[in-house]
Amino acid sequence: MRDIAARHGARVQLLGDKESAQAGPFGLTMYVDDMGLNHDSALFVETKDGTFFSQNDCKIYDRLPGIKAAHPRVDYYAAQFSGANWYPSTFTMPEEQKQSIAHGKKVQKFKNVRDAIALLAPRCYVANAGRSFSSTRARTISIAAFTTSLSRMSCSTT
């Protein structure tokens, strides 16, 4: 990653859990979930024009009250509500049991996101999945586009 960044005139700064850095006009705070089978992270971005919290499928729902306390203003909140893993679809078990487990997981994921939206009270929820940025160039373009569009975007509160 450092090599790719260097080719584009950028640098890489690794952030641990709850660590922050300033990158030009962007205040960045990383939240890491590195417990058991979970190895993921969420990113809180702050600019003078607004904020963006990208949780995607990082399972830090139990930590959201502390994140809200640290960042009271959440303009845009991006989180995945579909879930993405191999259990139970690829496990050997009766189809009825797979369906029951899958249904329970869907309901719980929906409740987690619903409760997160209620707690964080963002101006706008963005349903998303996967990485926000796939390359250094795309990251630079995407962050710049996000910042430029903060003042132009509006979200319905209904």
DAPELIN-V272091 format. One record per residue. BURIAL is I if it has 16 or more other C-alpha atoms within 10 Angstrom, else O. Layout:
burial=BURIAL
burial=BURIAL
This chain:
burial=O
burial=O
burial=O
burial=O
burial=O
burial=O
burial=O
burial=O
burial=O
burial=O
burial=O
burial=O
burial=O
burial=O
burial=O
burial=O
burial=O
burial=O
burial=O
burial=I
burial=O
burial=O
burial=O
burial=O
burial=O
burial=I
burial=O
burial=I
burial=I
burial=I
burial=I
burial=I
burial=I
burial=O
burial=O
burial=O
burial=O
burial=O
burial=O
burial=I
burial=I
burial=I
burial=I
burial=I
burial=I
burial=I
burial=O
burial=O
burial=O
burial=O
burial=I
burial=I
burial=I
burial=I
burial=I
burial=I
burial=I
burial=I
burial=I
burial=I
burial=O
burial=O
burial=O
burial=O
burial=O
burial=O
burial=I
burial=O
burial=O
burial=O
burial=I
burial=O
burial=I
burial=I
burial=I
burial=I
burial=I
burial=I
burial=I
burial=I
burial=I
burial=I
burial=O
burial=O
burial=O
burial=O
burial=O
burial=I
burial=O
burial=O
burial=O
burial=O
burial=O
burial=O
burial=O
burial=O
burial=O
burial=I
burial=O
burial=O
burial=O
burial=O
burial=O
burial=O
burial=I
burial=O
burial=O
burial=O
burial=I
burial=I
burial=O
burial=I
burial=I
burial=O
burial=O
burial=I
burial=I
burial=O
burial=O
burial=I
burial=I
burial=I
burial=I
burial=I
burial=I
burial=I
burial=O
burial=I
burial=I
burial=O
burial=O
burial=O
burial=O
burial=O
burial=O
burial=I
burial=O
burial=O
burial=O
burial=O
burial=O
burial=O
burial=O
burial=O
burial=O
burial=I
burial=I
burial=O
burial=O
burial=I
burial=O
burial=O
burial=O
burial=O
burial=O
burial=O
burial=O
burial=O
